[in-house]
């Protein structure tokens, strides 16, 4: 998860270098979510990053999903992890037996995402 602060445009811009770090250090099968935190401030003049800007960044960085959350209020926190878990399940369900048997934990050669 690339988490940025919706009250800081610079934090969204930082997602570019964070995504580059991911690309340089893991294989291309990893899921990447762009998550805007502090959504509780979304309807205030403190917001610097609109949802449209975040979607544009998600598309530019080829992320798998984009959403906003609030760690303060808990808004969308469960939904974020549920979405990620479901996405991982659907991408890797054919490998679950191998994983349960201890043979698929590294995902090598399976083509699924981690």
N, C-alpha and C positions, 0 to 999 in steps of 0.2 A: 504494500500500500504506500502510495506517495501521498502524504498528508500535508496540505497547505492550509494557511490561515486565510479565511475569506476577507479579513480586514487588512491584508497585506498583499499587494500585487507582487511584490518582490518574492514572497514565499511561493507564489504560483510560478514565477519565472525560474525559481530554484529547482522546480520539478524537472526541468530539462537536464540539469547536471545529475540529479538523482537517477533519472531514467538511464542516462549514459552509464552511470556506475553499475546499474543492474545489467545492462547489456554487456558491459566489459567483464562482469564477474560471474554470470550464470548463463546457462544455455537459453535458447530462445523459446523454451516451452513454459516459462514462468508467467503466471497471471500477474497483471499490473492494474491496480485500481487507483484512480485519482480521486482523493477524498478531501473535500473542503471542510475544515473544522470551524467551529464557532458560528454555526448556523443560527444560533440564538440571537446573533447580532445582524442577521440578514436584512431585517426591515429598518435598519438604522443608517445614519449617515456614516457610520464606521465601515460599512461594506465597501471594499475596493475591487473585489472580484465578483463579477456577475456569474450566474449559472451559464450564460451563453459563452462567456470567456473561458470557463472551465471546460465546457464541451468542445470548444475549438482546440484547447490544449490537449484534451484527451485524444481527439482525432489526429492532431499533429504528432503526438508522441506514440500513437498507436496503442493506447491503453485499452484494456478490456471493458472497463466500466467507469462511470463517474457518478458521484453522489455527494451530498452534503450531510454533515453530522454535527452534533453538539456534545462535546464531552461534559459540559456543564449540566445540561438538562437531560442528556441521554438520548436526544432526538436522533433517530436512524442508526444508532450504534448496533443494536441487535440486527436490524435489517441489513446493515452492511456486512456483518459476519455471516448472516444466513445466506445472503446472495453469493458471497465468496465461497462458502461451503458447498452450496448447490452447484455452482459453476465448476468447482473442483471435482465434485462427485460425477457430474455428467461427462466431464472430459476424461475421467479415469475409471469409470465404472467397470470397464472390461478388464481392468488390472487388479480389482479388489481381492480376488482369490489369491493372486500372487503376493500381494501386500500382506494379507492376513497370514499367509504361510511363511512370511519373512523373506520372500524373494523379490519383492517389488518396491522396497522402500526407497531405492535411489532413483527410480523411474527411468533408468538408463535403458534406451532402446525401446521404450514403450510408446513414445510419441505423445503422451499425455502431458498435462501441465501440472506444475506444483504450486 
